[in-house]
Amino acid sequence: MRRLTVLRSPVGAASAVLLTILLALAIFAPLLWGDRAAAINTDALQQGPSADHLLGTDQLGRDIFFRVLVATRLTIGLALLATVIGVATGLVLGSVPSVLPRWAARIVTSAVNIAVAFPGLLLALFFAVIFGTGTIGAALAIAFAITPSFARLTQTLTASVSGRDFIAAARVCGVGRFRLLTRHVLPNIAEPLVINATLAAGSALTAFAGLSFLGIGVQAPSYDWGRLLGEGLNRIYISPAPALGPAVAVVLAGLAFNLFGEAAAAGHRQRSHRAATLAPKTTSAPADAGLLTVRNLHVSFPGGITPVRGVSFTVHKGEMIGVVGESGSGKSLTALAVSRLVEHPGTVTADTLEFNGKPLDRTPDRELGTRLAMVFQDPTTSFNPTKRIGRQIAEVSEVHQGLGRGAAARKAVDRLDAVRIPEPERRAKQYPHEFSGGMRQRAMIAMGLMGEPQLVIADEPTTALDVTVQREVLKLLARIRQDRSAAVLLISHDITVVAQTCDRVLVMYAGRIVEELPTDELFTAARHPYTTALLKAVPDLDTDRDAPLAVIPGRPPEPGEIGRGCPFAPRCPLADDQCRTEEPELTTHRQDHRVACWKSETELAGVR
């Protein structure tokens, strides 16, 4: 049905009919009228239009109408050949920067940017001079004139897809750069590329006709519409018909390609809009070693921006830890750094960053991909929309465990069943948009279970889900922890969700951990004013309905705005001069409880 969308509009249907006629002529015209087009008649030289010769005859008495029909094959064929060469070259130049070393990628990108600055016709004439006159030279000239703009388009589309979560998920699974490009990036940009290739074919056809018209394209005895147009133009004041025939053919063919491409583009935009509308909304550390040990973690970006500043924590085997804080506090970026998903120009540094006793920077991708599972925030963007759910899940076992396609597919069905997705065999054959938000999130967890994860990092796994589905997802994470003895790092905005499901809670603010304590002490022993403010901001059954809801005044600082003193001081009711000039270190208050605050417990008691 999606392929027929272009035919539903009058423009698309008319252009498709016209293209069909042109292709039929290209195939059959030389067979049906080739002899008549080549027949020389010295008794009918340069005649005007008549019943015997609809467009008249040329200087050798050959019928121009039949020559126009027969020239369709060479004209269309050369245009398509130039388009294929130009599109293929542009596709390579536009996509290879994503798999080349950074210095090589810069060279290719710069070369494309320089070439795009020149007009296409000027490039065509330039290459025509280089390759020489004739059919092959003209085809290569048109092809390389198309290449820069198509390469730029490919670069833009590749960049727009490369930042999606399903690309990050494939990368954390250990998929190599080339396979990532061919199996995840290019299939997702194929449709706009095909549409633009159709438009390029129309431009190639008219450009080719122009070169032949100028005498640097097709040479005698071969002929295309451009050459016929040039011959007819010499006698246009005597008889315009010989020039009018090939001119109309060029215009109609160019319109057919361009209108079909425009109709396809309009259909693509409508489908994208409809899919978007109907989609479901979905400084010290403990001395003992753990499964994941993070000490003094920093994530920095150019310009002196450091969104994560000196984060230290330990996750033990079988433990469930919650990380809470407002947006921009550094929760997700910390998780990405642990998963090795922070890309250039971001830099990650740490005194210690170990997973299962091994430095993360020296842990092979294949090992990390089976031991660490990442559940991203938005399952809608975490799955490749062009591939079936079961195929994407099975890929984990194919890459990391060496299973064959059939065995991996059966294991994927088993994992879908394990996360309580009904009819897993049927569901495995469906696409992501056919799943509800909760089912997509469970399918993401199933993907993580294809290996034997020792740590599951769940980044806002219940965002945009209703409370019933949230409960199912949280119960699933708890069951994974119990059945597999896997540790879970749960990132959430909802401090009450963390309190109900986790053993310990890390409270982050302005890129640092400001408090760490057991969740069973969260409501009674929290010391940091930010933690208590988060707790007060959550209404419960005892909240006075007539009183305004509690809020935290002000807003969190941007990473580039953090100055001296405690970052929470501008919003803290207890802040004094020391708070505004000196930033407190995260120190041990008592066993299993660390806090970064200058205030004593007696002073903090008043804000609980």
matplotlib code that plots the C-alpha trace (Angstrom):
import matplotlib.pyplot as plt

x = [0.0, 2.8, 4.2, 0.9, 0.6, 2.2, -0.5, -3.3, -2.7, -3.6, -0.1, 1.5, -0.9, -0.4, 3.4, 3.4, 1.4, 3.7, 6.8, 5.3, 4.7, 8.3, 9.8, 7.6, 8.8, 12.4, 12.0, 9.8, 10.3, 13.7, 12.2, 9.0, 10.2, 14.0, 14.1, 11.7, 13.7, 16.9, 15.5, 17.0, 14.7, 16.4, 13.0, 11.8, 14.7, 13.8, 10.1, 7.7, 4.9, 2.6, 0.3, 3.3, 5.7, 4.1, 7.1, 8.7, 12.0, 15.7, 18.4, 18.6, 14.9, 14.5, 11.2, 11.8, 8.7, 10.0, 13.5, 12.1, 10.4, 13.5, 15.7, 13.7, 15.9, 19.2, 18.0, 16.3, 19.1, 21.9, 20.0, 19.4, 23.0, 24.3, 21.9, 23.0, 26.7, 26.1, 23.8, 26.1, 29.1, 27.3, 26.0, 29.5, 31.0, 28.1, 28.1, 31.8, 32.7, 30.7, 33.1, 36.4, 38.9, 38.0, 40.8, 39.8, 36.1, 37.0, 38.8, 35.9, 33.3, 35.3, 35.7, 31.9, 31.3, 33.6, 32.0, 28.4, 29.3, 29.6, 26.4, 25.6, 25.6, 29.1, 30.3, 28.8, 30.6, 33.8, 33.7, 32.6, 35.8, 37.9, 36.2, 35.9, 33.0, 30.9, 28.3, 30.6, 32.1, 28.7, 27.4, 30.3, 30.1, 26.4, 27.0, 29.8, 27.8, 25.0, 27.4, 28.1, 24.5, 23.6, 26.6, 25.6, 22.0, 23.3, 25.6, 22.6, 20.3, 23.0, 23.7, 20.0, 19.7, 23.0, 21.9, 18.8, 18.6, 18.4, 21.8, 23.2, 21.6, 23.2, 26.6, 26.4, 25.6, 29.0, 27.8, 30.7, 30.7, 30.3, 27.5, 25.9, 25.9, 24.6, 22.0, 20.7, 21.5, 21.0, 17.7, 16.3, 17.2, 16.5, 13.1, 14.2, 17.3, 15.2, 12.8, 15.7, 17.3, 14.1, 14.3, 18.0, 17.0, 14.8, 17.7, 20.1, 17.9, 17.5, 21.2, 22.2, 19.9, 21.6, 25.1, 24.0, 22.3, 25.7, 27.4, 29.5, 27.1, 25.9, 27.7, 26.6, 25.5, 23.9, 21.2, 19.2, 16.6, 19.2, 20.9, 17.6, 16.7, 20.0, 19.4, 15.8, 16.8, 18.8, 15.6, 13.2, 12.2, 11.3, 9.6, 9.4, 8.0, 11.4, 12.6, 9.2, 9.0, 12.2, 11.7, 8.3, 9.7, 12.5, 9.9, 7.5, 10.1, 11.7, 8.3, 7.4, 10.5, 10.3, 6.5, 6.8, 9.6, 7.6, 4.5, 6.6, 8.1, 4.6, 3.4, 6.5, 5.8, 2.1, 3.1, 5.7, 3.1, 0.4, 2.9, 3.9, 0.2, -0.9, 2.1, 1.5, 3.0, 4.9, 35.1, 35.5, 33.9, 33.2, 36.4, 34.9, 34.8, 31.5, 30.2, 30.4, 32.9, 32.9, 35.2, 35.6, 33.8, 33.8, 32.1, 33.2, 32.4, 34.3, 33.9, 34.6, 31.2, 31.2, 27.7, 29.0, 31.5, 33.2, 30.5, 31.5, 29.4, 29.5, 26.9, 27.1, 25.9, 22.1, 21.6, 19.0, 20.1, 18.0, 19.3, 17.0, 17.2, 15.7, 16.3, 19.9, 21.3, 23.6, 21.7, 21.4, 24.9, 26.4, 24.7, 25.9, 29.4, 29.3, 28.0, 30.7, 28.2, 29.5, 30.7, 33.1, 33.4, 32.5, 35.3, 35.0, 37.6, 37.6, 40.1, 38.3, 35.8, 35.5, 32.9, 33.2, 36.7, 38.0, 38.6, 35.7, 38.1, 39.7, 36.6, 35.9, 32.6, 31.5, 31.9, 30.4, 27.4, 26.4, 27.1, 25.6, 22.1, 20.8, 17.1, 16.7, 14.2, 12.1, 11.4, 9.8, 13.3, 15.2, 14.1, 14.9, 11.6, 12.4, 13.2, 10.9, 11.1, 12.2, 15.0, 16.4, 16.3, 17.9, 20.8, 22.3, 22.8, 24.1, 26.7, 27.8, 27.1, 27.6, 24.1, 22.7, 19.8, 17.2, 18.5, 18.7, 15.2, 13.9, 15.8, 14.2, 10.7, 11.6, 12.8, 9.7, 7.7, 9.9, 8.9, 5.2, 4.5, 1.4, 1.7, 5.5, 5.9, 3.4, 4.7, 8.3, 7.3, 5.8, 7.3, 7.9, 5.0, 2.6, 3.6, 2.1, 4.4, 4.6, 5.2, 8.0, 9.6, 9.3, 10.7, 13.7, 14.2, 13.9, 16.8, 18.9, 18.1, 19.4, 22.8, 23.4, 23.4, 25.0, 24.0, 20.8, 20.9, 17.3, 17.1, 13.7, 12.0, 8.5, 8.4, 5.1, 3.6, 0.4, 0.6, -0.5, 2.1, 4.7, 4.0, 4.4, 7.8, 9.0, 7.9, 9.7, 12.9, 12.6, 12.0, 15.1, 17.1, 15.7, 15.9, 19.2, 20.9, 21.5, 22.1, 19.8, 20.7, 17.3, 17.3, 14.1, 12.5, 10.0, 11.6, 8.7, 9.2, 12.8, 11.8, 9.5, 11.7, 15.4, 17.8, 19.8, 19.2, 21.7, 20.4, 22.1, 22.1, 24.2, 26.3, 27.2, 25.8, 24.6, 23.2, 23.4, 21.4, 19.3, 15.8, 14.2, 15.7, 14.8, 11.6, 13.1, 16.8, 17.4, 19.7, 20.3, 17.7, 17.4, 16.4, 13.8, 12.5, 12.0, 10.1, 7.9, 7.1, 5.4, 1.7, 0.2, -3.2, -2.6, -1.8, -4.1, -6.1, -6.8, -3.1, -0.9, 1.4, 4.9, 7.5, 11.3, 11.8, 14.1, 15.7, 18.7, 21.9, 23.0, 26.4, 28.1, 26.6, 28.0, 30.2, 31.6, 29.8, 27.0, 25.0, 21.8, 22.4, 20.3, 17.3, 18.1, 16.2, 19.2, 22.0, 24.5, 27.8, 29.8, 27.3, 27.6, 31.4, 32.5, 31.1, 30.8, 32.4, 30.4, 31.3, 30.2, 27.6, 27.2, 27.4, 25.7, 24.8, 26.8, 25.8, 27.3, 26.0, 27.6, 24.6, 24.4, 21.7, 20.1, 19.8, 18.5, 15.8, 13.7, 13.3, 12.2]
y = [0.0, 2.4, 2.0, 3.0, 6.3, 8.3, 7.0, 8.4, 12.0, 13.2, 14.5, 11.2, 9.1, 11.3, 11.3, 7.5, 7.0, 9.2, 7.4, 4.1, 5.4, 6.7, 3.4, 1.4, 3.6, 3.2, -0.6, -1.1, 2.0, 0.9, -2.5, -1.2, 1.9, 1.7, 0.9, 3.8, 6.2, 5.3, 5.1, 7.7, 9.3, 11.6, 12.6, 14.1, 16.2, 18.7, 18.6, 20.2, 18.3, 16.2, 13.2, 11.0, 12.8, 14.3, 16.4, 16.6, 15.2, 16.0, 16.8, 13.1, 12.7, 10.7, 10.9, 13.1, 11.8, 8.3, 9.5, 11.2, 8.0, 5.9, 8.4, 7.7, 4.7, 6.4, 9.6, 7.8, 5.2, 7.7, 9.8, 6.8, 5.7, 9.1, 9.1, 5.7, 6.6, 10.0, 8.7, 5.7, 8.0, 10.5, 7.8, 6.6, 10.0, 11.0, 7.9, 6.9, 9.7, 7.8, 4.8, 6.6, 8.0, 11.5, 13.1, 11.3, 12.1, 15.8, 15.7, 14.0, 16.3, 19.4, 18.2, 17.7, 21.1, 22.8, 21.0, 21.9, 25.6, 25.3, 25.3, 21.9, 23.1, 24.6, 21.3, 19.4, 21.6, 21.4, 17.6, 17.4, 19.2, 16.8, 13.6, 14.8, 14.9, 11.9, 9.7, 8.3, 11.7, 13.4, 10.6, 10.9, 14.7, 14.7, 11.9, 13.8, 17.0, 15.2, 13.7, 16.7, 17.6, 13.9, 13.4, 16.4, 15.1, 11.7, 13.3, 15.3, 12.3, 10.1, 12.6, 12.9, 9.1, 8.5, 10.3, 8.1, 5.7, 2.6, 3.4, 3.8, 0.5, -1.3, 0.3, -0.9, -4.4, -4.3, -3.7, -2.5, 0.8, -0.6, -3.0, -0.1, 2.0, -0.7, -2.3, 0.5, 3.9, 3.4, 1.5, 4.4, 7.0, 4.9, 6.4, 10.1, 9.0, 7.2, 10.2, 12.5, 10.1, 10.3, 14.1, 13.8, 11.6, 14.4, 16.9, 14.5, 14.1, 17.8, 18.4, 15.6, 17.0, 20.4, 18.9, 17.1, 20.3, 22.1, 19.4, 17.9, 15.1, 12.3, 12.3, 11.1, 8.6, 8.1, 10.6, 11.6, 14.3, 17.0, 16.3, 16.2, 19.6, 21.1, 19.9, 21.2, 24.6, 25.4, 25.6, 26.8, 30.0, 27.9, 24.9, 24.9, 21.3, 19.5, 21.4, 21.3, 17.5, 16.8, 19.9, 18.7, 15.2, 16.7, 18.8, 16.0, 13.5, 16.0, 16.8, 13.1, 12.4, 15.6, 15.4, 11.7, 12.6, 15.5, 13.3, 10.6, 13.3, 14.6, 11.1, 10.5, 13.7, 12.7, 9.3, 10.8, 13.2, 10.6, 8.2, 11.0, 11.9, 8.4, 7.0, 6.2, 8.7, 6.9, 12.5, 9.4, 6.1, 3.0, 0.9, -2.4, -3.3, -3.9, -5.0, -1.4, 1.0, 4.7, 7.2, 10.8, 10.6, 13.7, 14.2, 17.4, 19.2, 21.9, 25.4, 24.4, 22.7, 19.8, 18.4, 15.5, 16.6, 14.1, 11.4, 8.4, 5.4, 1.6, -0.9, -4.4, -7.6, -8.1, -4.6, -2.1, 1.5, 4.5, 7.8, 10.8, 14.5, 17.1, 17.3, 18.4, 17.0, 14.6, 11.3, 10.1, 11.4, 9.4, 6.3, 6.9, 7.4, 4.1, 2.4, 4.0, 5.9, 9.5, 10.4, 13.1, 16.0, 14.7, 13.4, 11.0, 10.8, 9.0, 7.9, 4.5, 3.2, -0.6, -3.1, -6.6, -5.9, -4.8, -1.2, -0.3, 1.2, -2.2, -4.3, -5.8, -4.8, -8.4, -9.0, -5.7, -6.2, -9.5, -8.4, -4.9, -4.1, -0.6, 0.2, 3.6, 6.3, 6.4, 3.0, 4.7, 5.9, 3.0, 0.5, 0.6, 1.4, -0.4, -3.8, -6.3, -6.5, -10.1, -9.5, -6.7, -8.6, -11.7, -9.6, -9.4, -13.2, -13.3, -10.7, -11.6, -15.3, -16.6, -18.1, -18.8, -16.8, -19.5, -20.2, -16.5, -15.9, -18.7, -17.2, -13.8, -15.3, -16.9, -13.6, -11.9, -14.5, -14.0, -10.3, -11.3, -10.2, -12.1, -14.3, -13.8, -15.6, -13.3, -10.2, -11.0, -10.6, -7.1, -3.7, -1.3, 0.9, -2.0, -2.3, -0.2, 2.0, -0.5, -3.5, -1.6, -1.0, -4.7, -5.6, -3.3, -5.3, -8.5, -7.3, -6.8, -10.3, -11.9, -12.1, -12.8, -9.2, -8.6, -5.0, -3.4, 0.3, 1.6, 5.2, 6.5, 3.2, 4.4, 7.8, 8.5, 5.2, 5.0, 3.9, 0.3, -0.2, 1.5, -1.0, -3.9, -2.6, -2.1, -5.5, -7.0, -5.2, -6.5, -10.1, -9.9, -8.8, -11.7, -14.5, -13.5, -11.9, -8.9, -5.4, -2.6, 1.1, 2.8, 6.4, 8.3, 11.7, 10.1, 9.8, 7.8, 5.1, 4.8, 4.6, 1.7, -0.4, 0.3, -0.5, 2.7, 6.1, 8.6, 12.1, 14.2, 18.0, 20.1, 17.1, 15.8, 13.4, 15.5, 12.6, 8.8, 6.8, 3.6, 4.0, 2.8, 5.9, 8.3, 9.7, 9.8, 10.5, 12.5, 15.5, 17.5, 20.3, 19.3, 15.7, 16.9, 19.5, 16.6, 14.6, 17.5, 18.2, 14.8, 15.0, 12.1, 11.2, 13.5, 16.5, 19.5, 20.0, 23.6, 24.5, 25.2, 22.3, 22.5, 23.5, 24.1, 27.8, 28.8, 26.4, 24.2, 25.9, 25.2, 23.3, 26.4, 28.6, 26.7, 29.0, 29.0, 27.6, 25.1, 24.9, 24.6, 27.7, 30.1, 27.8, 26.7, 28.3, 27.6, 29.0, 31.3, 33.0, 29.7, 27.9, 30.7, 30.7, 27.1, 23.9, 21.1, 17.7, 14.5, 13.1, 10.1, 11.1, 7.6, 4.1, 3.9, 7.6, 10.3, 13.9, 17.1, 20.0, 22.4, 22.5, 20.4, 17.8, 20.1, 22.9, 20.6, 19.2, 22.3, 21.7, 18.1]
z = [0.0, 0.8, -2.7, -4.2, -2.3, -5.1, -7.5, -5.4, -6.4, -9.9, -10.5, -9.4, -11.5, -14.6, -14.3, -13.7, -16.9, -18.8, -17.5, -18.5, -22.0, -22.2, -21.0, -23.5, -26.3, -25.2, -25.3, -28.4, -30.7, -32.2, -32.9, -34.5, -36.3, -36.4, -40.2, -41.1, -39.0, -40.8, -44.3, -46.6, -49.2, -51.7, -53.1, -49.9, -48.5, -45.8, -46.3, -44.0, -42.0, -44.0, -43.8, -44.7, -42.4, -39.3, -38.4, -41.8, -42.9, -42.4, -44.9, -46.0, -46.2, -43.0, -41.1, -38.1, -36.2, -36.2, -35.3, -32.3, -31.2, -31.8, -30.0, -26.8, -26.0, -26.2, -24.5, -21.5, -21.3, -21.2, -18.6, -16.4, -16.8, -15.8, -12.8, -11.6, -11.8, -10.1, -7.4, -6.6, -6.4, -4.3, -2.0, -1.4, -0.8, 1.4, 3.6, 3.9, 6.3, 9.0, 8.7, 7.8, 10.4, 11.4, 9.4, 6.2, 6.8, 7.0, 3.7, 1.9, 3.5, 2.6, -1.0, -1.3, 0.2, -2.3, -5.3, -4.1, -4.3, -8.2, -10.4, -11.8, -15.4, -15.0, -13.5, -16.4, -19.0, -17.0, -16.9, -20.6, -21.5, -19.4, -20.7, -24.2, -26.6, -27.3, -25.5, -22.8, -22.0, -21.7, -19.5, -17.1, -17.2, -16.2, -13.6, -11.8, -12.0, -10.0, -7.5, -5.1, -4.4, -3.8, -1.6, 0.5, 0.8, 1.9, 4.5, 5.9, 6.1, 7.5, 10.3, 11.1, 11.6, 13.3, 16.5, 17.0, 19.9, 17.8, 16.3, 19.9, 20.8, 17.8, 18.7, 22.3, 20.9, 19.2, 15.6, 13.5, 11.6, 8.1, 9.2, 11.1, 8.0, 5.6, 7.9, 10.1, 8.5, 4.8, 5.0, 7.0, 4.4, 1.3, 0.6, 0.4, -1.6, -4.1, -4.4, -5.0, -7.5, -9.5, -9.6, -10.5, -13.5, -14.9, -14.5, -16.1, -19.1, -19.8, -19.1, -21.6, -24.2, -23.6, -24.2, -27.4, -28.6, -28.1, -30.1, -27.2, -26.4, -28.7, -32.1, -35.5, -36.7, -33.2, -32.3, -29.2, -28.6, -28.0, -31.3, -33.2, -31.6, -32.7, -36.3, -36.3, -34.9, -38.1, -40.1, -37.4, -39.4, -42.4, -40.6, -36.8, -36.6, -36.8, -33.7, -32.0, -31.9, -29.9, -27.8, -26.6, -26.0, -23.7, -21.8, -21.3, -20.2, -17.8, -16.4, -16.0, -13.9, -11.9, -11.2, -10.2, -7.8, -6.4, -5.9, -4.2, -1.9, -1.0, -0.3, 1.9, 3.9, 4.4, 5.7, 8.0, 9.4, 9.8, 11.6, 13.9, 14.6, 15.3, 17.1, 20.7, 23.2, 24.5, 46.0, 47.9, 47.2, 49.1, 49.4, 48.4, 44.7, 42.9, 39.6, 38.3, 40.0, 39.0, 40.6, 39.8, 36.4, 34.2, 30.9, 29.1, 25.8, 24.0, 25.5, 29.0, 29.5, 31.9, 32.5, 34.7, 37.4, 39.6, 39.9, 42.1, 42.9, 43.0, 41.8, 43.4, 41.9, 42.2, 43.5, 42.2, 42.4, 41.5, 40.1, 40.4, 39.6, 37.4, 33.7, 33.0, 36.2, 34.3, 34.9, 31.4, 30.4, 33.3, 32.0, 28.4, 29.7, 31.5, 28.3, 26.2, 24.1, 24.5, 21.1, 19.8, 20.7, 24.2, 26.3, 29.3, 32.0, 35.4, 38.0, 37.9, 35.5, 35.8, 34.9, 36.3, 37.5, 34.1, 32.8, 30.5, 27.9, 27.5, 27.6, 24.1, 22.5, 22.2, 25.9, 26.9, 24.6, 26.3, 29.9, 29.9, 28.6, 27.9, 27.9, 26.4, 27.3, 24.2, 22.7, 19.6, 18.5, 20.0, 17.4, 13.7, 12.1, 8.8, 10.4, 12.2, 16.0, 16.1, 13.5, 15.5, 18.8, 17.1, 15.8, 19.3, 19.4, 15.8, 16.5, 20.0, 20.4, 16.9, 16.5, 13.1, 11.9, 12.7, 16.2, 16.9, 15.7, 18.0, 20.9, 20.2, 20.3, 23.6, 25.0, 23.9, 25.7, 28.8, 29.0, 28.8, 25.2, 24.0, 20.8, 20.6, 17.3, 15.6, 17.3, 16.3, 12.7, 13.2, 12.9, 15.8, 14.9, 15.4, 19.1, 21.9, 24.0, 26.8, 24.4, 22.7, 26.1, 27.0, 23.6, 24.4, 27.6, 25.7, 23.5, 26.5, 27.7, 24.5, 26.3, 29.9, 31.3, 34.7, 34.6, 33.1, 32.7, 32.4, 31.3, 32.1, 31.1, 32.2, 30.5, 28.6, 29.9, 31.9, 35.5, 34.8, 32.1, 34.3, 37.0, 34.5, 33.3, 36.9, 37.9, 34.9, 35.9, 39.4, 38.1, 35.9, 38.9, 41.0, 38.4, 36.8, 39.8, 37.5, 38.9, 37.7, 37.4, 37.2, 36.0, 36.8, 37.4, 39.8, 43.2, 44.6, 41.9, 42.9, 46.6, 45.9, 43.7, 44.5, 47.3, 47.2, 45.6, 44.1, 44.0, 41.2, 40.8, 38.4, 37.3, 40.8, 43.3, 46.2, 48.3, 48.5, 51.0, 51.3, 50.0, 53.3, 54.9, 52.1, 53.7, 57.2, 57.0, 53.8, 54.7, 51.5, 51.0, 47.3, 48.2, 50.7, 48.2, 45.6, 48.2, 49.1, 45.4, 45.1, 46.2, 48.2, 49.7, 52.7, 50.6, 51.3, 48.1, 48.9, 49.3, 46.3, 45.2, 46.5, 44.0, 44.0, 43.2, 40.3, 37.8, 37.7, 36.4, 32.8, 32.6, 31.5, 34.3, 37.3, 39.3, 42.8, 45.7, 46.0, 42.7, 44.7, 46.8, 44.7, 45.3, 48.9, 51.9, 54.2, 52.0, 53.6, 52.5, 52.8, 50.6, 47.9, 47.9, 48.6, 47.0, 49.5, 48.9, 49.0, 52.4, 54.5, 57.0, 58.4, 56.9, 53.5, 53.6, 51.8, 51.5, 50.0, 52.2, 54.6, 57.0, 60.1, 60.8, 63.3, 60.8, 58.1, 60.4, 59.8, 56.1, 56.2]

ax = plt.figure().add_subplot(projection="3d")
ax.plot(x, y, z, "-o")
ax.set_aspect("equal")
plt.show()
